[in-house]
Amino acid sequence: MQTELLREDQSRSPEQRLRPKRSRTDCPILLSPRLVLRAPHEDDIDALAHLANNANIATMVSRMPHPYTTADAADFVRRAKAGTTAGTIGKCVYAITKADNGAFLGCCGIEPHEDGKTVELGYWLGQPYWNQGYATEAAQALTDMAFRTRDIDQIDARCRVMNVASRRVIQKCGFQFQGSGMVGSLALGGMMAVEWYRLDRKTWVSLRSWGGNR
């Protein structure tokens, strides 16, 4: 039986082998060389409020208010926890933490599109942790989880046109430019110009096979 299963697996294409046989909806804890991605909890509220209360971050993402208060952080944690069971946020939301000391660095997550075959990747890091590769490491871990556990065809990501660092993270993860557009920004109180990128499953499988971007 084991030989037959091995022969069957070898007869499948790399894309078929890396596509989940049963799509999952849970949000497992993710480990990378320097990070642990886990659900946000109450102990994160103070650090979350401190790091998120930064116009340099809020004006680069669409749904973060500014100023960002402790009450905002508590509400975010509450909605994130409810989202794991009742769909209040309706996506996988992770706290990005350091593996060696548990320090809270920021947040990331995936949100499903209505087509059922696409999820959108989002992330932010506190300014003290910029330019150290943490955002790329978190985005790669989340991208791998999404393709390995969800029966999806592609992952989308957007960044503000002027956000060079975020664009670099997206490109390092293998996403390809699709176009430009406008989205609303809570912090700006209006619209902002963004670039839209996409990583499809075939490209992700190729990157995994080549050992690139990992």
N, C-alpha and C positions, 0 to 999 in steps of 0.2 A: 504493500500500500504506500509506504513512504517513498519507494522508488517511483511509483506511478505519479505521486503528487509532485515529486521533484521534476520528472519528465514533463508533466503538464505545465509547471511553472516556467521551465526553460523554453517551452514552445510559445509562451506569451511574449509580446513585445515589451521593451522596458517601460513604455507608457502604461500598458495593461498591468504590469507587475506593481507599479507604483500608484495605481488607482485603487482606492479602497473598495473591497467587495461589498461593504455595507457602510454607508455614510453615517458619521457620528454627528451629534449635536452638542456634546459636552465640551468643556474647556479644560483640558488636562494641564497640570503644572508642566512648564517647559524649562529645560536646563540647557545652558550653553556654556562655553568655557569659563566665562566670567560672570554670568547672570543667572538668576532664577526669575522666571515669569510666573506669577501666581495671581490669584484673585485679590483685589484690593480689600482691606479690612480696616476696622476702626483705628488701629494703631498707626495707620498711614495718614490720618487726617491732618495732623499738624504739619508734617513734612510736605504733604500734598498742597496744602494751602500756602505754605511758605514758598515753594518752588513755582507754583502756578500763578501766583500773584506777580506777574512779570509781563509788562506790555510787549517785550521782545518775543515772548512765546505766544501770548494771547492773540496778537495781531497776525500771526502766521498760521493759525488754525481757525476753523470755521465756528466751532461751537463752545468756545471757552470765553466766559465773560471777563471783563476787567473793569474795576478791581475784582480779585478773586478772594473770597473770604473763607473763614473756617466753616461757616454755614454752607457755603457752596461745596466745599470739600466733603462735608458730612453727607450732604444730599447726593453727591456723586457716588460715594461709597454705598449708600443705601440703595440707590437705583442699580448700581452694578451688581450688588448681591441679589437683589430681586430679579435682575435680568437672567441670572443663572437658573431660576426656577419658573418665574412668571413672565419673563420676556419684557420687563419694564424698559430696559435699554435694548434688548433684542439682539445682542451680539456677545462675542467673547471679549471681555475687558480684562486686561492684565496690568498689574503693578510691575514695573521693571525694577528689580532689586539686585544688589551686588551679592554674588554667591559667597564671598568671604566674610562679610559682616552684616548682611541683610539690609543695608542702607537703601532707602527709597530713592530712585533716580527719576522716575517719570511714569508714563502710561503708554500702552499700545493696545490695539484690538483689531478685530475684523467684524465687519457688518455685512450681512447678506443682502444682495439685491433681489428685487422681485422676480427676476427671471429664474432664480433657483440655481443658476450655473455660474454666478459671479459673486465674489465677496470683495469688499473694499478694505484696504489696509490703512490704518492710521496710527500715529505715534507722536509723542513729544517727550523731550527730556528737559530737566532743570538745567539752567544755564551753567552752573558749576561743572556739569558733566558733558558739555559739548566738546567736540573735536577729539574724542578719545575712542571712537569706534563703537560706543555702546549702542547707538541707534541702529547702526547697520547690523550688529550682532543680534539685537532684539528682532529687527524686521526679518532677518533670515530665518530665525527660529520660528517665528509666527507664520512665515510663508511656507516653510516645510510642513508645519503642523496642518495648515489649511489644506494643502494638496494631498497630504497623506491620510487625512481623516474625513475630508468632505468630498463628495462626488461633484466637484466643480470643474469648469473648463478654464477659468481665468481669474486672476486677482487684479483689481484696479488700485491705483494710488494717485493721489493728487497733492500738489504742493503749490504754494503761492509763487508766482512768477519770479519774485525777487528773492526767494529763499534758496540760495545757492547750496547751502549745506544739506537741506532736505532733498533737493534734486540729486545731489551726489549719492546720498543713501539709496534712493530709489534706483538709480542707475547701477550702483554696485550690486544690487540684488537681481539684476537682469531685466528689469522692466524697460519697455520700449515706449517712446513718445507717441501719443495718439492725437493730441490736439490741445487747444486752449479753450478756456471758457470763463464764466463768472459764477461765483458762489457767494452766499451771504456770510457775513462775519458778525458775530455777536459783539466782539470787542470793538470793531470799527463802526458798528451801527449802520452798515451798508454792504455793498458788494465789493469783492476783490477778485483780481485776475489770477487764475490758476492754470497750471499745466496738468494734463491728464496722461497717465502712463498705465501700461498694462503688461502683465506677465501671463502668458498662456501656459497650459500644462505641458505641451510639447517642448517649449523652450526650457521650462523648469527641469524636465526630465533630461534634456540634453546637457544642461548645466550640471546636473547631478552626475551624469555619466562621465563628463569631461573633468569633473572635480573643480570646476570654475565657480567663482563667487562664493566659496565656502572656506 
